[in-house]
Amino acid sequence: MKNAASLIQHHLNLAVKELYGLDISENLLPITPTRKEFQGDFTVVTFPLTKLAKKKPDIIGEELGLILVKNLPEIDSFNVIQGFLNLSFVPSFWNAFVLSLQDNPTFGELPANGERVLVEFSSPNTNKPLHLGHIRNILIGWSVSKILKAAGFDVFNVQIINDRGIAICKSMLARKIWGADKTPENTGIKGDFFVGSYYVLFEQKFQEEYATWQLTAEAREVFESKKKDDQSEVAFFKSYKDLYFNAYSELGKQAAEMLRNWEAGEEETIATWSQMNQWVYAGFDYTYKLLGVHFDKLYYESETYLLGKDIVQAGIEKSVFYKEADGSVWIDLTDVKLDKKVVLRKDGTSVYITQDLGTAELRYDDFKANKMIYVVADEQNYHFQVLFEIAKKLKVPFAEGLHHLSYGMVDLPTGKMKSREGTVVDADDLIAEVVLEARKNSEERGVLADLTDAERSEIIRKIGLAALKYFIIKVQPQKRMTFDPKESVDMQGQTGPYIQNAFVRIQSVLRKAGDFDANIAENYIEFVLEEREIIQQLYQYPSVIEESALQYDPSAIANYAYALAKNYHRFYHEHSILKADDLAVRSFRLCMSKAVGSVLNHSMNLLGIEMPDKM
């Protein structure tokens, strides 16, 4: 099947050469789908040629249109509106296109381009379960990786697990003091939930300790010596909490001592740390399986936190970094409108930037990826600006391929979530809630009553997960969003179940049709408006994948799938398929329906969403 844009481009270049004696670049005259309010299939923007050809754009459009119709049999007619050349292809071209999609489940995918891309996503801490914020991160990362694969890239999924530091020690200490004899096995609590509960418990106990301390003479003395002007006690102690943790808190001292013991390799501390992390990893794996994602390699901060020191030393020798009198090492980024940034503390320890440089180098050695994409919330925008600028100044081989896929936070209708206060909605609970909503919806409609319990549960699982995934992915990553479980399962709104319903409808039509002769469809070319719109949408699918991959934006695929499903639903209600008067019409509409079903299945798969056969 010939590509229309390529055909137009080739003959357009020949026409410009013939008419004006000019050799033009392929991108000089943009070719886009014709807008709905105008007649045509493709539009050529002629304005860039006016200075070169020394003619008005509408005259150029007329001249190019005449020669294209003459030399390209696929073009049926043209019209020019204010310099926009609208080309209409012959109906047989579109008929042949639809028939070419039969039994072509990979339509839309682009050929391999030889480029390797590494996508880092999820990257949780081991002091708590995965939550709603992680779900958005995971779904964006997973769908971007699948879209990049479809666009021809060789893709590797990785995550770095933050398995060290004071937060992990808080969970460890809380269990040691208040639950040393408890395990996930003897409490029946999932491993990551079990460990996370002690992180929350530590915060509760710390708050109690802090409240008690504020009543002491020591606290009064601190308040009087450090308060600002007429600052109230409430305001002072609210802002002083972190300083209290480091300077006065007994729990803080014990947690800090545990961290020092871990860094020193103290046997009992390492054993506790290892055991609790294993419980968390098992919990993470269960959640990842629920979401249908996996990783090609895992990195652990406990193994990478010392990386980057050699890079810093090399940077000092190249005068990229400089040493202060206290021994700390810095970089001056004021020339790129950032500030000065420490890369090694005065005691020689690494900061996160240092670790990330080392980890990036390690990953480059592991995968030799042309690009490394970090899926991380927009709270870390500054961090990645600094990281990428340092990499450029160091002239490391992976510097130009680094990209921060920044995304907005996700809230619930009830507001923001806070991990330390235990107000976070855990991923497992949220998945269970949307599946429950899907079950209620299904039971109210009574459409799955004739299936076995196992069949019904599997379909409801697919619907629930589609509701969750689609509702989150349909929002452009950079935008903050609110997730509403009830709204996500709406069968009439812009939701995953709505798109699934279009697919299920198509499967039902095809089952009822049985075997049919697709060859008869070649005789049908008198397309109705709804058919033309669907055919045009199908034709644009490869371009949507390509653009979505270039922008790292899975919402483009999500919105495309919804628009295609919506148009099919409308077509289904407006026109007969199985009872069409003409066999050629019936055959073509079945072929078109099959193609729509295939593209819906493929596009939703790129979002990590499975399609049921019934619902």
N, C-alpha and C positions, 0 to 999 in steps of 0.2 A: 504494500500500500504506500503510495507516494505521499510525502509530507507536503501539505499545502503551502505552509510558510516557506519551505525550501524551494518549492516550485516557483512561487511568486518572486522570491528573492533572486533566483537565478535569472529568470526572464526579465525582471525589473532592471538588473544590471545591464543585460544585453540591450534593453530598450533605451536606457539612458545613454549608453555608448552610441547606439544607432541615431538617436534623436539629437543629442547634444555633444557627442564626441568626448564624453567624460568617463573616466574610470572611477567608480565610487566604492567606498568601503561598504561591507555588508550591513553595518549598523547605522549608516547615514539616514536611511529612510525607514523609520519604525513601521512594523507590521503588527497590527493588533486585531483582536476580534471586533467586529462591527457592533456598536452599541445597539441595544434593542429597539430604540426609537427610529433607527434608520434601516433602510433596505440594504442587505448585503451580508456577506459572511466574514470578510476580512477587510481591513481598512489600511491603506498606505498613507502615511503623513508626508505630504510633498513639500512642506515649508522649508526644510533644510536645503532644498535644491534651488530655491529661488535666486540666490545670489550667484550660484555657479552657472545656472542656465540662463540667467538674466531674463526671466519671464515671471508672470504672476502665478501664484500657486494653483488657481483654478484652471488656467490654461495648461500648465504642466500636467495636472490631473487628467484633463481631457485627452491630451496627447499620449500619455502613458496608458490610459485606459484603452484607447483604440488599438494600440500596438499589442497590448497584453491579450485582448480578446482575439486578435488576429493570430497571434503566435502560440497561445496556450489554450488547447481545446477544452481543458477542464473549466475554464472561466466562461460562464454563460452570458453575463452582462455586467455593466458597471454604472455608477453614478458618481458625480462629484458635488460635494457640498463644502463650499468655502475652503477649497484646497485639500479636503480629505477625499481620497479616492476609495470608494466602497466597491468591492469586487464580490460578485455572486458566483459561486461554483455551480456547475451543472448538478442536478439531482442525482444522476448516476454515480457521481463521485461520492456523495454522502451515503448512498445505498451500499456501494462497495465497501466503504469504511465500516459501516455497521456490521456487514456480513463478515468482515475480516476479524471482528472481535469475538466471533464464536469460538469457544474452546481456547481462549487466549487469556488465561488467568493472570499473566504477568504484564498485561497491557499497562502502559504508563511508566514502567521501569526503564531507566536509561542504561546504556552500555557501561561496562566497567571503565573507569577513567584512570586507574592506576594510583590514585591518591589514598593515603591512609589517614584515618581520622580517629582520634581517641576522645571518648566522651566520658567525663567524670560526673557522676551524679549520686545522689543519696548521701553518702559520706556522713553517717550518723555518729553520735557520741554513745559510748557504752554505759552511760549512767541512766538511760531511760529508754522506753519503747519508741518505735517509730510513731509519729503522730501526723495530723492532717497536713502540717507544713511539709513534712517529709514526702507525703503522698504527692503533693504538687510537684516537688522536686523530682521524684522518681518518675512520675508520668510524663513530665516534660523531657527528661533525659532519655527515657526509654523510647518515646515516640520520635524524638529527634534522631536517635541512632537508627531506628528502622527506616525513617524517611531518607536519611543519608545513604543507607544501603541501597534503597530503591533508586536513588539518584546516581548510583554507580561507584560510590566510595567503598573502600574496605574499612569497616568500622570495628572498633574494639571498645567494650564497655568496662570501665573500672570504677572503683570507689576507694577512698582512703577512710579507714575507720579510726575515729578519734578515741583511742583506747587508753589514754594516759592523761595525767593532769589532776588538778585539785578537785574537779567535779567528780571524777571516778573515785577518788579517795573519800569523798563525802559519803558516797553509797557504801563503800567498804567499811568505813568507820561506823556508820549507823547500824549496819548488820552486826558488826563485832560487839557493839555495846548493847543493842536491844533485840538481837535475833540470831545469835551465833549458832543456835541449834536448829535453825530453820533452813529449809532448802525448797526449791521449786517442787521437788518430788514429794516431800512430806506435807507441803501446804497445798498442793494441787494448783499452784499458780504458774502461769507461763513464765519462762525464764527472764525475758526482758521486762515484763510487768513486775516480776518479783524484785529485781534489782532496782527498777525505777521507783518502787514503793519506798525503798530505803533512802533514795535521794530526796524524795518528798518529806519523809520522816525526819531526815537530818535538818532540812530547812525549818520544819515545825519546831524541833527542839532548839535550834539555833535562835529562832525568833523568841522563844520562851526565855532563853538565857539572856538574850539582848534586852528584853523587856525588864527582866529582873535587875540587870546591871545598871540600867538607866536610873534606878532608884537609889544607887549607892553614892557615897561621898566621892568616890573616884570619878564617877560619871559627871557629877556636879562640877568637879574641878576641871575636867576636860571641857565641859560645856563653857564654863566661864573663861577659860584661856583660849579657846579656839573659835568661839562664835563670831559671826560677822555682824557688826553694828547692833541693830535691834532684832536680830534673828531670833525667832521663837524656839523653844525647846523642841517642839514637834517637828519643825522644819529642820533643825540642826541634826537631830537624831535620825531623821529619815535619810539624810544625805551622808551621815557618818557611818552607816552600817558596815560598808566594806572595810573602812579603816579600823573599825572595832574588831572585825573578824581577824585582821592581820596582826593587831597590836595587843588586844586584851582577851579575846575569846578563848576559853578553854577548849571548846570544840574546834576552833580554828587552829589552835596550837597542835592538837592531836592530829588533825587532818594534814597539816603542813609536815609534821614529823613522819606521818605515813608516806607522804610524797617523797620526802628525803630518803626514807628507807627503801622505797621502790627504786629510786634512782641509784642507790648504793647496791641494789641487788640483794637486799636482805631476804633470806629464804622464805620465811613465813609470810611476809608481805607479798612476795611474788606469787606464792602458791594461792593465796586468797584472791589476788588480782586475776590470776589465770582462771581459777574456777568460776568466779563471778562473770568474767568476760565470756567464757564458754556458754554459760547459761543465756547470756544476752545474744550471742551469735546464733544459737539454736532458735531463739525467738525471732530474730531478724529473718532467718532463712524461711521460717514458716510464713511470715508476712510477705516476703518477696514471692514465695510460691503462690500465695493467694492472688497477688497482683500480676503474676505471670511474667516476672522479670528475672534476669540472671546477669552475672558479670563474668567477664573473661579473666580478670585478675583482681585480687584484693590487695590493697596496701594498708599497712598499719602504722599509725603515728608512733607507736612504741619502737618501731624499727626504722622510721625515717626522721625522727626529731633531731638527730645529730647530723643529718645530711645538710649540705650547703656550706659548711665551714671551709672546705677546700675551694669552693667557688668564690667565697669572700676573700680568701687569701690571694687567689689569682687576680681578683678585682682590685685589691690593694696594689699589687705589682703593676697593674695597668693604669693606676690612678683613677679608677672608676669609684673606689671607696677611699675614705680617709679616716685616720685615727685621731681621736680626741686625747687630751692629756690623761684622762682617767682610764684609757685603754679601750673604750668603746669604739665601735666602727660604724661609720655613717656614710650615707650617700646624699648628695645635694641635687634635688630634682626641681629646684626653683625655675630652671630654664624651660621646663615643660609645665609650668604653672601648678606644680605640686610643691610640697615642702621638703625639709630635710628629714631623712628617715634613718633610724638606727637599724643595723643589720646584725650586729653582735653586741650584747650587753658588755659592760665593763668587766664582768666576771668571766667573759668568754662564752657565755651560753647563747644559744640561738633564739631568735624570735620567729614568728610564723612565716614572715617573708623569706627568711633564710631557709627554713625547712621546705617551703614551697619551691624555691629555686632548685634545691637538691632533689626533691621528688620529681619535678619536671624533667630534670636531667636523667634521672633513673628511668622514668617512663620513656623518654626518647631513646635511651639505650635498649629498652625492652622491646619497643614497637616500631621505632623509626617512623613515627607518624608525622605527616606534613602539617597537621593541625591538631591542637589540643583544646577541647571545649570544656570549660568549667561551668556546670549548672549549679549556681549558688545564688541565694537570695540577694536582693538589691541592697541589703544592709552592708554588704561587703564590696560595694562598688569601688570605694577608695582603695581598699586593699589590693584589688586586682589592677587598678590603674598603676599603682606603685610597682607591683610585681612585674607587669608587662614592660614598663619603662626601664626597670633595672635590667631585665633580660635583653632589651634592645641595646642598652649601653654596654652590656657585657659582650654583645654580638654572638650570643650562643646560637647554634644552628636552628633551634626551634622558636626563636624569638618572634618572628613574623607570623607564626601560625597559632599563637595563643589567642583565645577568645573567651570572654566572660559572658555566658548566657545568663544575664541578670533577670530575675523574675520577682514580681511583687508578692507580698505576703498574702496568706489566705485566712479569712476570718469566718466565723459562724454568725448566724443571725443574732446570737447572744453576745457577740463581741470578740475581743482578742483573747488569746490563750496564753497561759503562763506556766512553764514547766515546773518551776520550783514550788509553785502553789498548788500543783496537782490539778489545774483547771484545763489542761490540754486534752483534746479529744484524740485518743489513741487510734492508730490506723486500723487495728483489728476491730475495734468497737464501731468505727465509722463504716467499715466494709459490711459488718453484720447489720448495721442499721439500714443501709441502702438496700441490702438484699431483703430485709424484713419489709421495707416499703414496697419493693417489687412484688413480694409475696402477697401483701395486702391488696395491691392493685390488681394482681392476677385473680385472686379469689373473688374480688368484687365483680370482675368481668366474667368469671366462670368459664374461661376459654380453654383451660388445660385439664378440665375435670376427667376427660377420658384417658389420660396418661397415667403411667405408673408413678409411684411416689419418687422413684429415682429419676425418671425422665423429667418429671415436673421440677424437682429440685435443681437439676442441671440447667434447665432453661431459665429458671428464676435466678440462679447464680449468674448466668450470662447477662441477663437483663439488669440485675443490680449492679454488677461491675461496669456494664456499659453506661449506666446512669452516672455512676461516680466518675469514671474516667472522662467521659465526654464533657460533662458539666465543667470539669476543671480545665481540660485541654482546649475547649472552644474559646476560652479567654486568652487574648494575646499575652504571652509570658510577662511582659513588662508591666502589665496592669495589676493592681491590687484587686482582690476579688472576695466575694462572700459566697460560701458554699451552703446551699439549702437542700438537705436530703429529700424533702418532700417534693420540691420543685424539680429535682433532677430526674424523677421517674415519670414525669408528666408525658403522656402518650401524644399530646397535641402540640407541645412547645418545641423549642429548639433543644432537643435532648437526644441522648443515645438511643433510648427505646423507640423514639419516633423514627429514627433512621433504620433501626432493626426491623420495625414494622413494615417499612417499604420493602426491605429484603425478603421478609417472610411472605408478604403479599405476592411478590414475584415468584417465589418458590411454589406457592399454592397454585398460581396460574399455570406454571410450567408442568406441575404434577397433573393438573386437570387436562392440559393439552395433550400429554403423552408424546409419542413420537410425531414429528411433523417434518415436512420437506422444506428445508431452508432455501433450497435452490429456487423455489417458486417466488421467494421474496425479491428476487432480482427484477421482477416485473413491476414492482411498486415504486413510483417516484413522485407521486402527487402528495407530498407530505403535508399534514396539517400543522398549524402553528406550534402546538405543544410538542409534536414530534421533532420539528426543526430545532426547537430550543434544547431538547434533551440531546439530540445528536451533536449540537454545537458544544454542549457541556461535556459530553463524553470525549469529544475531540481535544478539548483543552486539558484533559487530565494529566498528560505528561508534563505540560508546562507548569501546572499547579505543583506537581511533585518537585520539579526543578527549582521553582521559585521558593517553595517552602524550605527546601534544603539550603538554598543560598542564604535565606534569612534566618535559618534555625527557628522556624515558627510553625509548630504543628497546628496552630489554630487555623491556618490557611487550609489545611486538609480537612479539618473538622467542619469548617464553614462550607467548603466545597461539597462535602458529603451531604450536609443538611440541605443545601440548595438543590442538589440532584434528587434527593429523596422527596423533597417538597414538590418539585416539578413532576416527578413520576406519580405521586399521589394525585396530583391535579389531572394529569393525563388519564390515569386509571378511571377517575370519576367522570371525565368528559367523553371518553371514547371506548367503544367496545373492542375487546381483544379477541376472545374466544368465539364471539358471535358476530364477528365482522362479516359483512356481506360478501366480500371478495376473498378468495383463498390467498392471493398474493398479499393483500393487506393483513390478513390474519397471520400469515407466515412472517412478514416483516415485523409486525408488532411483537410477536413472540421472540424474534431474534433481538429486537431492540430491548425488550424486557430482560432477556437473558444477559445482554451486555451491561445493562444498568445494574443488575444484581451482582455481576462479576466485579464491576468497578466499586460498587458500594462495599462489597466484601473486602476487596483489596485496600481501599482507602481506610476503612475502619480497622483493618488489621494493622495498618501503619500506626494507628493510635493505640494498639494493644488491645483492641476490642474484638471479641468473638461474636459471630452471628448465629442465632438459633434458627432452626428450620420452622419452628412453630412458636407462637407466643399468645 
